[in-house]
Amino acid sequence: MSGTASVKLADRMSKLGTETAFDVLVRARALEAEGKHVIHLQLGEPDFDTPSHIVDAAVDALRSGDTHYTPTAGIPTLRQAIADYTSETRGVAFSPDQVVVTPGGKPIMFFVVLALAGEGDEVVYPDPGFPIYQSVVNFAGAVPIPLELKEEHGFGFSPDQIRSLVNDKTKLVIINSPHNPTGGMVSEESLEELARLAVKHDFMVLTDEIYSRIAYDHDGVPTSISTFPGMAERTIILDGFSKTFAMTGWRLGYGVMPRTLADQVTRLAVNCNSCTPGFVQQAGLAALTGPQEPVDEMVAEFRRRRDTVVAGLNEIPGISCIEPAGAFYVFPNITGLGRDSDTVANDLMYDGHVALVSGTSFGPAGEGYIRISYANSMANLTDALRRIRETVGRLY
Ligand SMILES: Cc1ncc(COP(=O)(O)O)c(C=O)c1O
């Protein structure tokens, strides 16, 4: 009974994409099973432990019986803490009934796109970009419109570019700053123009700010599009705990959005996951209201690693790398190697035993680039740079 011939999938499944970083992990694990030592630079997760006061809050909650269902949109104390945190960091007043807590930030993409975009609606999304955006836009039956992020704009986009892509059919524009896979950021000038266009054409903006605390040139969180005139009622802020507090495996994220949309997103959540575990939400409360030094220390370490990785890559003939302003990725240009991105990523995996992701995994505009996550120890990063230099010297 192991055959698949009798499984007749719904047509819509052919529209759903995936996230290749997880496939790369599987291939790296297969090499490891053969006894090879692989350096993992493919996954977007901090290599730090979750700070201990956050772990303690979850353990205390579990021990005191917090093992039951919670309200779908989140426990009131966490929704309040998220509303306060988001209001303070973005400078716009948000109330707890605008907050929906989810198992990770990812469901916010799925729920928001399903709630807003239907057949024929246009949704603009970044290319290269987090692959799930395009996947869910397709799945929803909407029309995906790629917004090409170019190296010459620091992997942001220009006001002219966004102006040329939106119109009265645009339902939603998705932006992500600091950005995965490039570490780039959207300029304030482009945010301002996007906000003006959102009001003019009456569309909404899903701003994925999951890396907002990992922005090297900012003391606090960078300017959010929600602060521009008319945007508070048109913005969905996606944020979460995975990256900022090294909590990827806990599955805790949230969206902050207009109340009417929050009600609909909650309706999708009750149809899907019912709620987010209570003890995990207690951990999130401790993360937001407790000491922030562990976050600052982690970001300072990421900055040191970024500087080492950028300098090391720029010393390799055929590779050039601009300095990213945020997140924990670099997106080096490998066109000087004379091979396409998939070939380079494969060669680095099977010859150098360095696992990383081809730029094309993030969209066609990622051709000519590879993504390296520097969420790994300085020792491993230094070793990976050596391996990359040697593989490139040997094969090309
Ligand atoms: C741009 C971006 N948004 C959202 C997420 C989702 O994070 P999570 O679901 O772990 O909160 C990720 C994770 O890799 C990401 O890179």
The ligand as an ORCA input file, in Angstrom:
! r2SCAN-3c Opt
* xyz 0 1
  C      11.422     37.031      5.654
  C      10.880     36.042      6.619
  N       9.650     36.206      7.081
  C       9.088     35.327      7.926
  C       9.777     34.222      8.349
  C       9.060     33.232      9.222
  O       9.535     33.129     10.486
  P       8.783     32.263     11.576
  O       7.613     31.588     10.979
  O       9.801     31.314     12.111
  O       8.350     33.263     12.622
  C      11.083     34.015      7.910
  C      11.833     32.808      8.319
  O      12.789     32.381      7.737
  C      11.656     34.965      7.028
  O      12.906     34.826      6.580
*
